[in-house]
Amino acid sequence: MKNTFLTLLILAVCTVYAFAQSAGTITESLNLPQNSSQYTIKVMNLNGKVDIQGHSGTAVEMKASKTVEARRNADQLEQEWKLVFRQEGNTVLVYADGPGVTVKQNSSGNWSYSVNNDSKDGMVKFDIELRVPDAAVVQASTINAGDVSMQNLQSDAEATNVNGAVRLTNMNGNVKATTVNGDVEVQSKKAPSIDTKFTTVNGAVRLTYPPQLAANIQYTSVSGDFYTDFDVTASPLKEEKRNGGGTYYKVGGKSALQVGQGGPKIKITTVNGDMFLKKGDN
């Protein structure tokens, strides 16, 4: 009985890996003008990680690996799914393109990515690594099978995930980070100058800011606690009434704190996880 179980287990493992195959490495690059702060790098992945490193040059350099994980029709999957790398005006677009994918620009100039694909054949995964000018604005997202990470960026950045973590390190601009199943970790060398938010559902939120942070903190969790080593003062959350005049103060599920003299709002939200606001180095 034991030998039969072991044989079935080995066969199951072999079956899984027999349908997973590497489809090669993709490399692309382009040079932006010296005023790269006027450019946006927009990465929209479906399956796989996104790892972005800032540097002081003007080149956008991409290296990506493509892996087909198929239950059937592996060759067809490999042919249908491509990684697009192109420039549209002041935006560099990188995205996974295949059946059911729609990429479009709205009247405000913002780009959106949607997928309507219920294929049962399997998936194609792109693990994307980018080196980008650190002065450019960066927006990056993925959905499955990988984390979104950014390092060493000077300008504003936004990271979005669904099934994976978001990690931003050595950031100097205003940043936002959102995921559903995973941790949010942000280490910023500069206090935010505008309202910002950090959100997950199943995971912890860990934020690190310089000691001179001045902000208003609003935090919400169902089954988690909030921890900080900043000196804070508690204050109620002030909200306008929806009906009638005046204002009221709401306490309970949401809590508000002031760090220093107060300033932009930092909104921290999780359902299942703790929240940390820590002092970093100067």
Buried (B, 14 or more C-beta within 10 A) or exposed (E): EEEEEEEEEEEEEEEEEEBEBEBEEBEBEEEBEEEBBEBBBBBBBBBBBBBBBBEEBBEBBBBBBBBBBBBEBBEBBBEBBBBEBEEEEBBBBBBBBBEEBEBEEEEEEEBEBEBEEEBEBBBBBBBBBBBBBBBBBBBBBBBBBBBBBBBBBBBBBBBBBBBBBBBBBBBBBBBBBBBBBBBBBBBBBBBBEEBBEBBBBBBBBBBBBEEEBBBBBBBBBEEBEBEBEBEBEEBEBEEEEEEEEEEEEEEEEBBBBBBBEBBBBBBBBBBBBBBBBEBBEE
